[in-house]
Amino acid sequence: MNQHLNRSLLAIVQQWNPFGYSIDVYEIEAADVVRAVYEYEDVEKLARKIQAIYEFAFEQKIPLAKCIALAHELLMMKADSECTL
């Protein structure tokens, strides 16, 4: 895994802030999402994983459309990184 890419992905996930909490509240979930980016190539599958990660941790469901937007951005960033290696 590329450390620069991981830091960039982590920064995007932490800035996403779906519940309006302080970003340090999301450390574990953000790391889980970054790991999931390497497990899923499909935007909708990644989005559902993101939704499940946050729902498990916070007992609140994020609308799938918001998760899809984040998943798309993260997968595009990963693809761009792979193209430049």
Backbone as JSON Lines, residues from 0, in Angstrom:
{"i":0,"aa":"M","n":[0.84,-1.19,0.0],"ca":[0.0,0.0,0.0],"c":[0.88,1.25,0.0]}
{"i":1,"aa":"N","n":[0.46,2.23,-0.69],"ca":[1.19,3.47,-0.85],"c":[0.88,4.4,0.33]}
{"i":2,"aa":"Q","n":[1.92,4.79,1.09],"ca":[1.72,5.63,2.27],"c":[1.14,6.99,1.91]}
{"i":3,"aa":"H","n":[1.62,7.57,0.82],"ca":[1.1,8.88,0.41],"c":[-0.4,8.77,0.06]}
{"i":4,"aa":"L","n":[-0.74,7.73,-0.68],"ca":[-2.15,7.52,-1.02],"c":[-2.97,7.3,0.23]}
{"i":5,"aa":"N","n":[-2.47,6.5,1.15],"ca":[-3.21,6.24,2.39],"c":[-3.47,7.52,3.17]}
{"i":6,"aa":"R","n":[-2.47,8.38,3.27],"ca":[-2.66,9.66,3.98],"c":[-3.68,10.53,3.27]}
{"i":7,"aa":"S","n":[-3.63,10.53,1.93],"ca":[-4.59,11.33,1.16],"c":[-6.02,10.8,1.34]}
{"i":8,"aa":"L","n":[-6.15,9.47,1.26],"ca":[-7.47,8.86,1.46],"c":[-8.0,9.16,2.86]}
{"i":9,"aa":"L","n":[-7.13,9.02,3.85],"ca":[-7.52,9.27,5.24],"c":[-7.98,10.72,5.42]}
{"i":10,"aa":"A","n":[-7.26,11.65,4.82],"ca":[-7.64,13.06,4.93],"c":[-9.02,13.31,4.34]}
{"i":11,"aa":"I","n":[-9.3,12.7,3.19],"ca":[-10.62,12.86,2.56],"c":[-11.72,12.3,3.47]}
{"i":12,"aa":"V","n":[-11.49,11.11,4.01],"ca":[-12.5,10.47,4.86],"c":[-12.72,11.3,6.12]}
{"i":13,"aa":"Q","n":[-11.66,11.8,6.73],"ca":[-11.81,12.59,7.95],"c":[-12.53,13.91,7.68]}
{"i":14,"aa":"Q","n":[-12.29,14.51,6.53],"ca":[-12.97,15.76,6.18],"c":[-14.45,15.54,5.88]}
{"i":15,"aa":"W","n":[-14.79,14.33,5.5],"ca":[-16.17,14.01,5.12],"c":[-17.12,14.3,6.27]}
{"i":16,"aa":"N","n":[-16.82,13.85,7.47],"ca":[-17.53,14.19,8.7],"c":[-19.06,14.09,8.58]}
{"i":17,"aa":"P","n":[-19.6,12.89,8.39],"ca":[-21.02,12.73,8.13],"c":[-21.97,13.12,9.26]}
{"i":18,"aa":"F","n":[-21.47,13.16,10.49],"ca":[-22.34,13.47,11.62],"c":[-22.02,14.8,12.29]}
{"i":19,"aa":"G","n":[-21.04,15.52,11.78],"ca":[-20.71,16.83,12.33],"c":[-19.95,16.8,13.64]}
{"i":20,"aa":"Y","n":[-19.32,15.69,13.96],"ca":[-18.51,15.59,15.17],"c":[-17.1,16.11,14.87]}
{"i":21,"aa":"S","n":[-16.3,16.2,15.92],"ca":[-14.88,16.54,15.72],"c":[-14.22,15.39,14.96]}
{"i":22,"aa":"I","n":[-13.26,15.7,14.07],"ca":[-12.72,14.66,13.19],"c":[-12.0,13.55,13.94]}
{"i":23,"aa":"D","n":[-11.49,13.84,15.15],"ca":[-10.78,12.79,15.89],"c":[-11.72,11.69,16.36]}
{"i":24,"aa":"V","n":[-13.03,11.94,16.34],"ca":[-14.02,10.93,16.72],"c":[-14.05,9.79,15.69]}
{"i":25,"aa":"Y","n":[-13.64,10.08,14.47],"ca":[-13.77,9.13,13.37],"c":[-12.49,8.34,13.06]}
{"i":26,"aa":"E","n":[-11.48,8.39,13.91],"ca":[-10.2,7.78,13.59],"c":[-10.31,6.31,13.2]}
{"i":27,"aa":"I","n":[-10.99,5.51,14.0],"ca":[-11.11,4.08,13.73],"c":[-11.9,3.84,12.45]}
{"i":28,"aa":"E","n":[-13.01,4.54,12.32],"ca":[-13.86,4.36,11.14],"c":[-13.13,4.8,9.87]}
{"i":29,"aa":"A","n":[-12.4,5.9,9.97],"ca":[-11.66,6.39,8.8],"c":[-10.62,5.36,8.36]}
{"i":30,"aa":"A","n":[-9.92,4.77,9.32],"ca":[-8.93,3.73,8.99],"c":[-9.61,2.52,8.37]}
{"i":31,"aa":"D","n":[-10.78,2.15,8.88],"ca":[-11.53,1.02,8.32],"c":[-11.95,1.32,6.87]}
{"i":32,"aa":"V","n":[-12.34,2.55,6.61],"ca":[-12.75,2.93,5.25],"c":[-11.55,2.86,4.31]}
{"i":33,"aa":"V","n":[-10.4,3.34,4.75],"ca":[-9.2,3.28,3.91],"c":[-8.87,1.83,3.57]}
{"i":34,"aa":"R","n":[-8.95,0.94,4.56],"ca":[-8.71,-0.48,4.29],"c":[-9.71,-1.01,3.27]}
{"i":35,"aa":"A","n":[-10.96,-0.6,3.4],"ca":[-12.02,-1.07,2.49],"c":[-11.77,-0.63,1.05]}
{"i":36,"aa":"V","n":[-11.12,0.52,0.88],"ca":[-10.82,1.01,-0.48],"c":[-9.96,-0.02,-1.24]}
{"i":37,"aa":"Y","n":[-9.13,-0.74,-0.51],"ca":[-8.28,-1.75,-1.14],"c":[-9.01,-3.08,-1.34]}
{"i":38,"aa":"E","n":[-10.14,-3.25,-0.68],"ca":[-10.9,-4.5,-0.78],"c":[-11.97,-4.45,-1.87]}
{"i":39,"aa":"Y","n":[-12.46,-3.27,-2.19],"ca":[-13.57,-3.12,-3.12],"c":[-13.18,-2.25,-4.31]}
{"i":40,"aa":"E","n":[-13.56,-2.7,-5.49],"ca":[-13.34,-1.92,-6.71],"c":[-14.66,-1.29,-7.19]}
{"i":41,"aa":"D","n":[-15.77,-1.8,-6.71],"ca":[-17.1,-1.36,-7.12],"c":[-17.58,-0.24,-6.2]}
{"i":42,"aa":"V","n":[-18.01,0.87,-6.79],"ca":[-18.43,2.04,-6.01],"c":[-19.57,1.7,-5.05]}
{"i":43,"aa":"E","n":[-20.59,1.01,-5.55],"ca":[-21.74,0.73,-4.69],"c":[-21.38,-0.22,-3.55]}
{"i":44,"aa":"K","n":[-20.55,-1.21,-3.83],"ca":[-20.14,-2.14,-2.76],"c":[-19.31,-1.42,-1.7]}
{"i":45,"aa":"L","n":[-18.41,-0.55,-2.14],"ca":[-17.63,0.23,-1.19],"c":[-18.54,1.16,-0.4]}
{"i":46,"aa":"A","n":[-19.49,1.78,-1.08],"ca":[-20.42,2.68,-0.4],"c":[-21.21,1.95,0.68]}
{"i":47,"aa":"R","n":[-21.66,0.76,0.38],"ca":[-22.41,-0.03,1.37],"c":[-21.51,-0.42,2.55]}
{"i":48,"aa":"K","n":[-20.24,-0.68,2.27],"ca":[-19.29,-0.99,3.34],"c":[-19.08,0.25,4.22]}
{"i":49,"aa":"I","n":[-18.91,1.4,3.6],"ca":[-18.75,2.65,4.35],"c":[-19.97,2.89,5.23]}
{"i":50,"aa":"Q","n":[-21.15,2.72,4.65],"ca":[-22.39,2.9,5.39],"c":[-22.43,1.96,6.6]}
{"i":51,"aa":"A","n":[-22.04,0.71,6.41],"ca":[-22.06,-0.28,7.48],"c":[-21.05,0.05,8.57]}
{"i":52,"aa":"I","n":[-19.87,0.53,8.19],"ca":[-18.84,0.89,9.17],"c":[-19.36,1.97,10.12]}
{"i":53,"aa":"Y","n":[-19.93,3.01,9.54],"ca":[-20.41,4.13,10.37],"c":[-21.68,3.77,11.14]}
{"i":54,"aa":"E","n":[-22.54,2.97,10.52],"ca":[-23.76,2.57,11.22],"c":[-23.42,1.71,12.43]}
{"i":55,"aa":"F","n":[-22.46,0.81,12.29],"ca":[-22.04,-0.04,13.4],"c":[-21.48,0.81,14.55]}
{"i":56,"aa":"A","n":[-20.66,1.79,14.21],"ca":[-19.99,2.6,15.23],"c":[-20.89,3.62,15.89]}
{"i":57,"aa":"F","n":[-21.79,4.23,15.12],"ca":[-22.56,5.36,15.63],"c":[-24.07,5.09,15.73]}
{"i":58,"aa":"E","n":[-24.48,3.91,15.31],"ca":[-25.89,3.53,15.35],"c":[-26.78,4.54,14.63]}
{"i":59,"aa":"Q","n":[-26.24,5.1,13.56],"ca":[-26.98,6.02,12.7],"c":[-26.66,5.62,11.26]}
{"i":60,"aa":"K","n":[-27.67,5.68,10.42],"ca":[-27.46,5.3,9.02],"c":[-27.24,6.55,8.18]}
{"i":61,"aa":"I","n":[-26.17,6.53,7.41],"ca":[-25.88,7.61,6.47],"c":[-26.59,7.27,5.17]}
{"i":62,"aa":"P","n":[-27.27,8.23,4.53],"ca":[-27.91,7.94,3.25],"c":[-26.89,7.36,2.25]}
{"i":63,"aa":"L","n":[-27.3,6.33,1.55],"ca":[-26.41,5.64,0.63],"c":[-25.83,6.59,-0.42]}
{"i":64,"aa":"A","n":[-26.61,7.56,-0.86],"ca":[-26.11,8.51,-1.88],"c":[-24.87,9.25,-1.39]}
{"i":65,"aa":"K","n":[-24.82,9.61,-0.13],"ca":[-23.64,10.29,0.43],"c":[-22.45,9.33,0.45]}
{"i":66,"aa":"C","n":[-22.72,8.09,0.79],"ca":[-21.65,7.09,0.82],"c":[-21.13,6.8,-0.58]}
{"i":67,"aa":"I","n":[-22.03,6.79,-1.56],"ca":[-21.64,6.57,-2.95],"c":[-20.73,7.7,-3.43]}
{"i":68,"aa":"A","n":[-21.06,8.93,-3.06],"ca":[-20.22,10.06,-3.47],"c":[-18.81,9.93,-2.89]}
{"i":69,"aa":"L","n":[-18.72,9.55,-1.62],"ca":[-17.41,9.36,-0.99],"c":[-16.68,8.19,-1.62]}
{"i":70,"aa":"A","n":[-17.36,7.08,-1.81],"ca":[-16.74,5.89,-2.41],"c":[-16.2,6.21,-3.79]}
{"i":71,"aa":"H","n":[-16.96,6.94,-4.58],"ca":[-16.52,7.31,-5.92],"c":[-15.24,8.15,-5.86]}
{"i":72,"aa":"E","n":[-15.22,9.12,-4.97],"ca":[-14.04,9.99,-4.83],"c":[-12.81,9.17,-4.41]}
{"i":73,"aa":"L","n":[-13.01,8.27,-3.45],"ca":[-11.88,7.47,-2.95],"c":[-11.36,6.52,-4.01]}
{"i":74,"aa":"L","n":[-12.25,5.87,-4.74],"ca":[-11.81,4.93,-5.78],"c":[-11.14,5.67,-6.94]}
{"i":75,"aa":"M","n":[-11.61,6.86,-7.25],"ca":[-10.96,7.66,-8.3],"c":[-9.56,8.05,-7.86]}
{"i":76,"aa":"M","n":[-9.41,8.43,-6.6],"ca":[-8.1,8.8,-6.09],"c":[-7.15,7.59,-6.14]}
{"i":77,"aa":"K","n":[-7.66,6.42,-5.78],"ca":[-6.85,5.21,-5.83],"c":[-6.45,4.89,-7.28]}
{"i":78,"aa":"A","n":[-7.38,4.99,-8.2],"ca":[-7.1,4.71,-9.61],"c":[-6.07,5.7,-10.16]}
{"i":79,"aa":"D","n":[-6.21,6.96,-9.82],"ca":[-5.24,7.97,-10.28],"c":[-3.85,7.67,-9.74]}
{"i":80,"aa":"S","n":[-3.78,7.21,-8.51],"ca":[-2.5,6.88,-7.89],"c":[-1.86,5.67,-8.59]}
{"i":81,"aa":"E","n":[-2.67,4.7,-8.94],"ca":[-2.16,3.51,-9.61],"c":[-1.65,3.83,-11.0]}
{"i":82,"aa":"C","n":[-2.27,4.81,-11.64],"ca":[-1.85,5.19,-12.99],"c":[-0.51,5.93,-12.98]}
{"i":83,"aa":"T","n":[-0.19,6.59,-11.9],"ca":[1.05,7.38,-11.85],"c":[2.22,6.6,-11.29]}
{"i":84,"aa":"L","n":[1.98,5.39,-10.82],"ca":[3.08,4.61,-10.23],"c":[4.0,4.05,-11.27]}
